[in-house]
Amino acid sequence: MRFTSKLWRTTLAFVVAFQVVASTPLPTFAAEPSVTLKSENILTSGAVMKRYVWKFTRNNKQVTANANVIEVDLTNPYVKLDVMSGKTTTLTDKQTVMTMAKESGAVAGVNGDFFNTQAEGVPLGPQITNGQIITSPVNNMKGLYAFGVTKDNKPVIDLFAFQGTIKASNGAAFDLGGINKTYYWFDDGTHSHKDGLFMYTEAWGQVERSNDGQSTPTEVLVQDGVIKQIAVNSVIKQVPPANGYILRAAGKSAEFVKTNLKVGEKLTSNYAFTNQRTGAVYPNDTFKMMIGGHSILVDGGKATTFSRDVSSLGGYRSRTGVGYSKDMKTAYVVTADKNDNSAGMSLQEFQKFLIAIGANKAMNLDGGGSTQMVERPLGTTNIQLANQTEYGSQRIVVNGLGVFSTAPKGQVKSLVVKGDTELFLNEKSSYTFSAYDTYYNPMASNGIQPQWQVTNGLGKFEGNSFIPTKFGSGKLTASSGEGSSSLDVKVIRRADLSSMKVTKSGGPGLAAGGSYNLTVSATTKSGKTKQLSPASLQWEVLGIKGEVKDGVLHVESLEGAKNAQVIARYDGFSSMVSIPIGNESMWYNLDDKSVLTNTDKYPAEVEAKASIVKNEAGNNSLQLAYDFTKGKGNKAAYAVFNTNGAQLYGYPQAINLRVKGDESENWLRAEIIDANGKKELVELAKNINWQGWKSVSANLSGLNLKYPLTIRSIYVVNPEQGQDERALQGKIELDDISFSYPDYGTAGSMSKVKLQIGSKTATVDGKTYALEQAPINDAGNTLVPIRFVSEALGAKVLWNQEELRATVVKNSNIVDMWNNQLDLIADGKRVTAEVPPRIVNNLTMVPLRIITENLGWKVTWNQQEQSVTLQ
């Protein structure tokens, strides 16, 4: 298909087990999946937010996906669904779902329809807001479903089309192609505006109307049913008026205008939505709201065949959808997350989840990086993000499906405590106190002075702030003469965390006597990410003389150091930042240091150009312009150094550069080739989501590369998956490319360790050593003595007797393991082993696979000898 649009582009938990019979191929599951309701919270009268965890097997591995579902009671007179768009419901001005919800007064919402990312901000399908037709369905494009609610509150998911005519005073008529539509292509490849006649109303919020160069416009201004102006082969430079509309004609429709329309004459229009399947015509007051989407997913409570090609929507992504129950009384507004804590879903998996939560009929809305759900928590007036987005940012979109309260003001029903429910030890958290009415909408709580209490001696209060002083769970209660409210809280332990990351401010290096701010962010298993207070952390500094106090690294001396390793621990959960010591060497700035730079591209249809330009500071920088509008698959534009790469001297440990971003959401990478010809694609930025200059860097150590290294290129790439969500044209600038060198001497020798199952003899670089404990086989996993192996390969081993924890540190990698525990922490992320480490003859034995995978060591297995070689 030929598209440039995004179309191508509560307290009681329960478990529901289910099976699905589908007409489309579904993944093979080794075990029956389960959906667990983790929480249920009232949004407003008639609407609740439910959060689910779905556990299932994918490709023979157990995975978990988080999902959020807003259930709307369509029989409740105090709640409604409606469509949000642009600024104050106008089109052509994209916004985030959060901003649209705030402006429209919604209590919750999700992103909506697909759209052409290169054109004006207009949904591809139909949109009816508050009973008013904003955009019409597209014709000659099959399988695009829409969700609507009729004036008697019945939900509908169906295929809609549009019919309409414009009739001149002389009786001549011409078919109307649509209302407020940007250009698109029919399924047969025909351009929508080649001969079409389109109407633009006051909802079209800009002067330009679908002028992509494919046709020459002729426009007609109509006010109060009378033709006021005709611009032949030109445009009318104004926004469509409130008391009329502007027609855009081209080709055959332009000839109709020139032949039959005259200024001062009356012009009549007639149009309606129709049903593609039955041909039924709907009066224009049939629907309260309607929003377009893509393929149908569920019909009759079963996964159904996709109504349109979904190849461009493949992969395990964030998803957005809408559906309704069999009795047509409940609507489901759904998002599924893809991020570090949630595996995302394929469309087939999304079908199964929708069925599990009760959807009898459902369809797909725009997903991936656009997936956003927002909510107004009970008792608050603030809209907040309800899901964890795929790329960590909120994307601007053309419209959204909103949940609105229509209730009058009620009496005080209860009070609510607002604040964090997941707390970190010794970290101060602030709480507020508010009220809501009988319709669950917020009320002013001025003058309420709560008294605070906490159960289980969990901590202490300072005013409206709470500081937990021990681990555990408890209940915070705020009370006043008007009532009380409680909040269940939990002080996070190591077992509750999924990842943690340490970041140092400033450049990549250190200086003696310097002080450097360190920040630590942690993500819980529930998906919440928070920056931790220094009071919650324990620190350890290796490789240099220094200490961390109140989150600041103070460097006393760097004498003899090659790198600094700073470890942060929260309840034993560790993460480390490795900081190279030595010099940062400028390599490429186009003022006094540079190499010959050429342009390359992939595939051949892509256009790319690297050129030298003057930046804002008056210095030279490298501009890389690209055009990805042509070609298929992964697309990339390269700035290639020398003919096929420039060799780097020494042993660089990090690459650093400044990048002027274009907010394209494309990826930025570097191609590094080692001495063995191994190519490593180094990620500099997963998304170029900024404008202006920004410093980026990437660690080269721990990649198991053989020196010397060659840098072939720095390039912009738009991967095939999610390609429709990124800009296809743009340009970035590169400047001040430097490399960090921890040591200017020669590289250390590469140790090689050989061990044999059942043998107490080991060799290190050919020399024989005696072991106190031989390697063993445990359920098909080889366990090796961690201290001997690690130290032989140049790693440090730290032992904590109290916790029975072994820590292995090598370059930028850190692995924490506990005796008889399957979970371990590798580089700040939780990893689960097949067998746990265990103490044998007072020696810690660890599973070999875990060590090799997380420390970058190469392992060779000799089946005949039952031996392993590591290096």
N, C-alpha and C positions, 0 to 999 in steps of 0.2 A: 504494500500500500504506500501511497505517496502522501506523507504527512510531515509537517514540521511542528505539529502540536504535541501536547502532553498525552494525547491519545497514543502517540508513539512513545512515542516516548513511554453483714454487719458484724456483727460480733460472732455470729454462729457460722462456722465454715462447713461446707458440705462438698462431697465429691460426686460427680455425675459420670458414670461410665456409659459409653455409647458406641454404636456401630453405624456405618453409613453404607448405603447401596447407591452407587453413583454411575451415571452413564458416561462420565469422563474418567480417564485413567487416574488412579489415585496412588500415592506412595504406598509401598509395602511396609506394614508395621509389624514388628516382631512381638509387640505387646499392645494390648488395648489401651488407647490413650485415656487420660482423665482430665477433667476440668474441675478446679478447686476454686470456690468463691472465697477470696481473702478478706474482702471488706464490702460493706454496703452502707452508703451515706445518702441521706435525703438532700436533694438540691433545692427543690421547691415543691409545692403541692402538686402531686402527679408526676414527679420526675425523681429518679434515684440514680446514683452513680454506683456501679458495681465493678469491682476489680477482681480479675481472674488470673490464675496461673494454669497454663495448659502444659501437661507433661506427656510426651510421646516419643516414639522412636523414629529416627530419621537416618537412613543409611546405616542401620544397625547400631546407632548410637542414641543414648537417651538425651533428649534436649528439652528445654523449657522455654516457653514463650509467655510473655505478659500481655494481657489484653484489658481494655477498659470498655465498659458497656453502659450507656445511658439508656435506661428504660423509661419510656414516656407513656403514661396512661391516657390514651386517646379519648376515653370517656369522661375524663376529669375536665370540668369547665374552666378551671383556673390555670391551665397550661396549654401551650400550643407549640407546634413546630413551624418554622418559617425559614426563609432563605435570607442570608446576609450577603452583602456584596459591596466592594469598593468603599468609597467614602460616602456615608449617609445614603447607602443603597444605590448609588450610581455605579455605572460600569466604567471600564477603561482605566481604573486607578486601583491596582492590586494592593492588598494589605494582608497582614498576618491575621489568622483567625482570632487571636487575642484582641487585636485592635478593632476588628469588625464587631466582636462581641461587646466590647466596651462602648463603642459608638451606638450600637443598636439596642443596648439594654438587655442582651441575652444573658441567661444564667448559666448557659453551657453551649458548646457547639463543636463542630468538626469542620475540616476542609471539605470542599464539595466536588465540583465538576472538573473534568479535564479541560485543557485550554492550549491554544497555540502560544508557545513561549516566545515566539518571535514577533507576534502581532500585538494588537491592543488587548487589554485585560478583559476578555470576554469569554464566558463559558461556551464550550462546544455545543452542549445540549440546551434544553429549555430551562427557563427560570420564571417562576411566578412567585412574587413576593406580596404578601398581604392582599391576595386576590388580584393583583395587577400583573399583566404579562410584561415581563422585562425583556426576555429573549424567547425566540421560537425554537422548536426542534429543528434539526437539520434534515433535509430531504436527501434522498439518494445515497444514504449511508445506512446500511442495514445493521441491526443488532445492538443499537445503542439504547439502553433502557433508561427510564427516568422514574423517580419516586415522587408521588404526590399525595396530598390529603384533600379530599373533597369537602364541599361545604357542609356535609353532614358527618364530617370527621371520620370517614372511611379511608384507610390507606390503600394506595394503588402502586404497583410496580408493573409497568407495561411499556410497549413500544409506541411512541407517539410520532406523528408527522404534522405537517403544517400545510394548510391550503388558504389562499387569499387572492384577491384581485384588486386592481386599481381601475376605476372606471371614469373615463373622461366625459365631458359635457356632450360630446358628439356621439356617445354610446360605445365608443371603442374601449376595449378592456385589455389588460395584460396581467398575467399571473404574477403574484407577489411572492418573491423567493423566501422572505423571512423578515423578522423584526430584530434589529440591533445585532446583526451577525457580522463578525469579521470574516475575512476570506478563509476558505478551506477547499479541499478537493473532494469531489464525489468519488465513490468507489471505483468508477471507471476511469479516473484520472482527470476528469473535466474540472476546470477551475470554477468555483461557485459563482464568481462575479463576472465571468466572461460575458454572458448575455443576461444575467439576472437583474431583477429589479428588487431593491431592498429598502425597507422603511427604517428610519432612525428617529427615536423619540427622545424626550428630555432625559431619559435614563442613560442615554449615550453621552458621557460626560466630557467630550472633547470635540475639537473642530474636525480633525482628520477622520475619514470614514473609509477604512479598508483599502487604502491606496498603496498596493504593493508593487505597482508597476506592471501587473499582468493585464490591465485593462485601462482604458481612458474613461474617466467618469463624466457623466452629465448629471447635474443635481437639480432638484426641484424643491423649493420651500413652500410648504402649505401651512396656512394658519386659519383656524376657524373654518376649515373646509374649502378655502379659496386659495388658488395658486398665487403666490406673491412674487416669486422670482424663479427664473429658469437660467441656469448657468450651463450653456452648451459646451461640451468638451472641457469643462472646468468644474471648480468646486465652489460651494457657498461657504464663506469663511465665518461661520458662526456655529455655536452649539445649538442643536435642535430646540425649538421653543416649547414652553409648557402648554401652549394652546394649539399645538400642531405637530408637524414632523417634517423631516427632510427625506426625500427619495433619492437614492443613488442608482443610476442606470448606467449600462454599458452595452455595447454591441447591439443586439436586437432590441433590447429594452430601451436603449438610447434612441434608436430610430422611432420607436413608438412615441417617446416623449416629444421628439422634434416634429413628428407628423400630427399628433393629436392634442397636445397640451398647449394652452396659451395663458399668459398672465391675466389674472382677473376672472378667469373661469372657475367654476366649481369643480371639485375633484372628490370622488367618494372612494372609500376603502371598505373592504369586507374581508374578515379573516377569522379563522378558528383552528384549534387543534383537532387532529383526527387520530383514530386508532389504526396503526399500521396493519394489525392482524384482521380486524373486523370491518374497517372502513367507517366505523361510527364517527359522527361529528359531535364534538363537545361544545355546548354553549360557553361563551367566554367567562361566565360566572360559575362554572362547574367546580373549579379547584380553588382552595384557599392558598395552596402553595404547591410548587413543583421544583425539583432540582434534577439536573441531568447526571448521568453516570456512564458506565461502560457496560460490561457483560452482566447478564443475569448469573447468579451463583447458586441459588437455592430456589426450588419450586416444589410445592407440595411436601415440604419437609425433607426433601432429598436433594443431593447434589445433582445439578443438571448440566447438560452440555453447554459449553460456553457459546454465547450467541455471536461472538466476534473473535477474531484472531487476538490471542492474548500473549503472543510470543514476546512482544516488547514489554510486557508486564511481568515477565518471569523472574525466577530467582527467589531467594528467601528474603523478603523485604518487610518493611512496615506496611500495614494495610489499613484502609478505611472502607467501611461499608454501612449499609442501612437495610433494614428489613422489618418484618412485622409478624406477629403471631397468627396462628391458625384462626382464632376467633376474631381477628382484626381489631383487637382492643389495645394491643401493646405494640409500640414501635421500638426497635432496637437501633441505636446509633453506636457504632463499634469502631474501635481502633485496636490494632495489634502492633506491638513494638518490635523493632530490630535495633539492637544496640549491644553493648558489652554484656548486658545482663539479661538479654532476651533474644532468642534465636530467630525471630521473625517468622514469617509463614509464606509458603507458596500459595498460589490461588487455590489449589486443591485442598491444602491444609486449612485455609481460611474458610472454605466451604464447610468442612467438617466442624470447625469451631462454631460457626454460625448456627448450624443445626443443633449443636450441643446446648446452646444457651436458649433455644426455643424458637428460632426463626423458622417460619413456614415458607416464607418467600423473601429473598434478599438479593441485592445487587452490589456491584463493586463501585466505589467512588475512587477518586484519585488517591494514590498512595505513595509509598516510597518516601523520599525526602520531604514531600508535601504533607505527610500525615501529621496532623495536629489535633489535639482535643483540649479544650479549655473548660473550666468550671468555676462557679462561685461557691466556695465552701459555705456550709450552713452557718448563718449568723454573721457573715461578712458581706462587704460591698465590693470586694476586690475580685477581679477575674484573674485566675492563675492557670498555668499550664498543667494539664492533668496527666499527660503521658510524657515519656522520655523520647524525644525525636531522634530520627535515624542519624542525623549528622550533628546533633547538639545545638541546632539553631532553628528558629522559626522562619519558614519560607513564606514570602508573599504569594498569595493565591487570588483567584478571581472571585470566588464566592465560598460560602460555608453554610452548613445546615445548623440553625440555631434553635435552642430551647428557650421559650419565653414564658414568664409568669404573667397571667392576666388577672390575678387576684386583687381584690381591694385591700386596704389596710386592715389588719386584724388586731386583736388584743394580744398582749404578751403571753406567749406560750411557755417559753423556757429560756434559760441562759446557756451560753456556750463558752468554753475555754478554748482559745486558739493559740497554737504554738507547736513546736516540734514534739513528735511522739517517739522519735528515735534519738536518744541522747548519747553523748560521749562523756566518759568519766572526766570530772573536774572542769567541764566546759559549761560556762554560763549560758543559759537559754532564757529568752524573754517570753512572757505570756501576756495575752490580753483577754479581756472579758467582755462579752457582748450578749445581745438578746435577739430573739426572733419571734415572729408572731404566729398566729394560729394557721397561717398558710405557709409557714417555714420561710418567710422572707425577712430580711434583716430589719432590726429596729435600732433607734438611737439608744445608747446606754450611758449617756452623759450623767456624771455624778455618782455612778456606782463605784464604790471602793471595796473591792473584794478582800476577804480574809483567806489565806492560803494554808492548805495542809497537804501532807504527803504520807502515804502508807509505807510500811516496811522500813522506815528509817532510811529511805533511799538517798536523802541529801538534805540541803538547807535552802531557805529562801532569802533573797536579798531584794526587798521590795516586790516587784512583779517578776523577778528573775529567779530561776531555780538552778542550783549547782549540784549535780549528782556526785556523791562521794563514795558510792559503792555500786557494784554490779547488781543487776536484778531487774524485776518489773514491779510496778506499783501504780498508784492512782493519785493524780494531782487533783485537788478539789478547791474550787473558788466558791466562796459563799458570801452572801450579803443579806440584808433584811428582806430582799425580794426573792430569794431563792438561792439555789446552788447548782453547780455544774462540775462534772468530773471528766478527766481525760486520762486514758490508760497510756502509760509511758513505759519505755524499755531502755535500759542503759546498755548500749551495744557492747558485745564481746567479740572476740576474735572469730568465733563461729558464725557471727552474723554478717561478716564482711565478705565481699567478693573481690574487691581490688583496692589498692591504695597507691598513690603516686607522689613522689617528692620532686619539687621543682625549685631550681636556684634562679634568682633574679640576676639580670645583667648578662655579660658575655660568657663564653665558655670557660675561661681560665680563672685562676686564683692568684693573689699576690700576698706576700708575707705582711702581716699587720692589717690586712683587709677584713672587712665585715660584709657578710652577704645574707640577704633575707632568704629564708627557706619557707616554702608553702607546701602543705600536705593536704591533698584531697582524698577522701575515702568514699567508696560506693558500697552501699549495703546490698544484701541479697534481694531486698525489696525494690531495688533500683534507684534509691535516693543517693545523690551525690552531695557532699558537703565539704567545705574547707575546715580543717580541724584547728582548734586552738592549740598553741604550743603547750598549754597546761595539761593537755590530754596525752602528750607524747613522751617517749623516752628516746634518747639519741645516743648514737655511738659514732665516733669518727675514727677511720682507719687511714693509714698511709701518710698522714701529716700530723703535726702538733697543732691542736686546736680544739675548740669545744663549741657546742651549740647551746645558747642560752636565750630563752624567750623567742625561739624561732629564728635566731640570727647566728650564723656560723662565723666565729671569730678565729682567724688564722694567726697562729703564733709564729710558726716556722714551716718552710717548705723544704728545708735542707735534706737532700738525698731522696726526695719524693719523686715518683713518676706519675702518680695520680692520687686523688683523694676520693675516698669512698665514705659517704655520709649516710648512715642507716637511721631511719625513723621507725619506731615500733609503737603500735597501739595494742595493748593486751597481748603482745607477742606477735601480732601481725606486722610483717616488716615490708618496707620498701626502701630502695637505695638509689641515690643519685651518684653517679661516678663522674668526677670532674677532672679532666686532663690537666696536668701541671706542665709548665714549659711555655713555649711560645705559640702565639697565633700568627701564622704567616699569611700575608696577603698574596693571593695568587692571580686575581683577575679583577681589575677595576676600570680598564679601558682608558685610564689617564696615564699611568706609568707602568702598568703590568697588564699584559693581555697575550692571547694567542690567536691565531687565525680562527675565525668562527664562520661556519657554514650553516646552511639551512637544510633540514631533512623533514620528511613527512610520511605519514602512513594513514590510510592507503593512498594510492596515487592521486585520487580525486581531491584529497585535502589540499588546501592552499595554506602556505606558511612562508613567513619572511622574517629573518633576523637582521636587524640593522642597528647602527650606532646612532643614538639621539642624545640631546642635551637634557639633563633632568633639571628639576626646580632649583637645585643648588648650583647650577652652571657646570656641573661635571658630566662626563660621559657616562652613559649606561647603555645596556643592551636591550633593545626592544624586540620582543617576539610576538608577532601578530599571527593570527590563525583564523581559518574559516573552515568549520567542520560541517557545513550544510550539505556537502556531497559525500558520496561513498557510504559504505556499510561497515558494521562491526566496530571494534575499537578504533578510535581515531586519535592521532597524536601529531604534534608539531614540535620539532627538535631544534635546539641551538647546539650544533655539533662543533666540538673543539678540535682544531687541526683537521686533517682529512678524515680520520676515524678514531680520534681520541688523543688526549695529551697525557703523557706519563707524569705521575707525581713523585717527588723525591721523598725519601725517608718513609716514616711509618705514621701517616696521618690517622688520627683517632676520631675526628669529627669534621664535618663540612659545615660552614656558616656562610650566609649570604643575606643580602637585603633584597626584597621583592616588592615591587609596586603592583598590587593586586587589582583585578578588574571585577571582583565580586561575581565571578562566573560559576562558582561551585565546581569547576574542573579540578583535576588533581595536578600536583606538581611533583616531579620526580627527577632523580639523577641516575644516569647509567654509570656504574662503576665496574670495571673489568679487572680481575686479579691476574697474577702472573701465570696461572694455569689456564687462563681464558674463560674462567667462570664469570658470568655476568650477574651482577646484583643490582636490582632496581630499588634504589633507596628513596623512601618516601620523605619528601620535604614538607608537603602539606596535603592532607587528605581532601581538603576543600579549600580552594582559593575563595574565601568568603569575606574578603576585606577589600576596601578601596584605599589607595595610598600606600606608602612605604611601610614595610614590616620586616623585622629580622626573623629569620627562620634558621634552623640548624637540624642536623641529623647525626646520630652516633654511628661511626663506622666500626668501632671495636665490637667484638662479640659476633661478627658476621662470618667468622671462620674463613677469612680471605687470606690469600698468599700474596705477600708484598714482592715487588713493587705494584702499586695500583695505577690504573689508568682511568681518567674520567673521560668518557666519550661524549656525554651530552647532559644538558638539563632540558627537560621537556614538559609540555602541557599535554595531558591526556584526558580524553572523554571516553571512559569505558562504555562498552555496549550496554551493560546493565545499568538502568537508570539514566541513560543518555538523554532522554527527553526532558530530564529535570535540570540540565545544565545548559549554560549558554553555548551556542554553536559558533559564535563569532566573538572576538575580543582581542586584547593585547595586554601583555604584562611587560614589566621592565626588570632587569637583573643588574645588580651592582655589588661590589665589594665581596667577591667570592674569596673566602679564606679557608685555611685548614689548620686544625689544632694538632700540635705535636707533643705528646707526653714525654718523648725521649728522643734526642737526636743521635743516639748511639745506634749500634746494630741491634737487630731483633734478637731476643733470647732464643736459645735453642728449643726446638720442638721436641718435648719429651714424648716417649712412646712407652706405654705400660702394657704388659701382657700377663694375663692371669688365666688359670685353668680351674674349671669346676672341680672341687674336691682336693685341690692341690694347695699346700701351704708354701709353695715356691712361686715367686713372681719375678719378672725381669723389668728393669727400667733402663731404657736405652742400651739393652744388651747385658746389663749387669744383673746378677742374681741376688735376690733378697728373700729372707724368710718371713713368712706371715704367721701371726698368732692364730688367725682364723682363715680357713680356706673359703673361697667363693662357694655359694650354695645355690641350688635350684629350688625355688618356692613357687609351686603352681605354674610352672612354665616361665617364671621370671628369675633372672640371675641377680642375686644379691651379692654385693661386693663390700669390702671394708672401706668405709668412706674416707677415713683420715689418710690411710696409706695412698689410696688412689688420688685423692684431691691434692695432697701435698706433692706427690710425684709429678703431677701435671701443673704445678705452680699456683694452686689455689690455696686460700686460707680456710681453715676449719675452726669454728668457734663452738665451744660446748657449754651448754647451760645445764648444770646438774639438777637444779631445782625443777626445771620443766622437762628434763630429758630431751632437750632440743639440740640438734646439730645444725649449724649454719655454715654453708659453703659460699665463699666469696671469690669471684674470679673476674677481673677486669670490671665490666659494668653489670655483671650478673650476680644475683644473690638468690640462694635457695634455702629455705628453712624447713626442717623435717622434725617430726616428733615421734618418739618411740611408740609403735603400735597404733599409729594414726594414719589413715589413708590420705587425709587431706594434708597438703603441704603448700607453702607459699613460694612461688617462683616469680621474681622480679615484680613483686607487688600484686600478683594475681593468684587466686586460689586454683590449685590443680589437684585432681584426684588420681591417686595411683591405683594400680590393680592389686598390689600387695603393699602392706605398710613396712616402713623400716622397723628393724627390731634389733635388740641387743643380744649378741651371741658371744659367750666367753668374755663379757665385759667390753666387747667391741661393737660399735654401731654398724650394722649392715644395712645397706640401702639398695632399692631396686635400680639396676643399671640404666634401664630405659629412661627413667625420670631424670637422672643425672645428665645423660647425653643430650636429651631433648632440650634441657633448660640451661645448660652451660656451654653449648656449642661444641662439645667434644665429638670427635669422629670415632665410631666404634665399628670394629670388624669382628664377625663371628665365624669361627671355624668349627663346623659341625663335627667333622671327623675327630678333631682333637678335643672338642668340648672346651674351647678356649676363646677368650675375648682379648682384643687388642684395642687400646684407647690411645688417642693422641690429640 
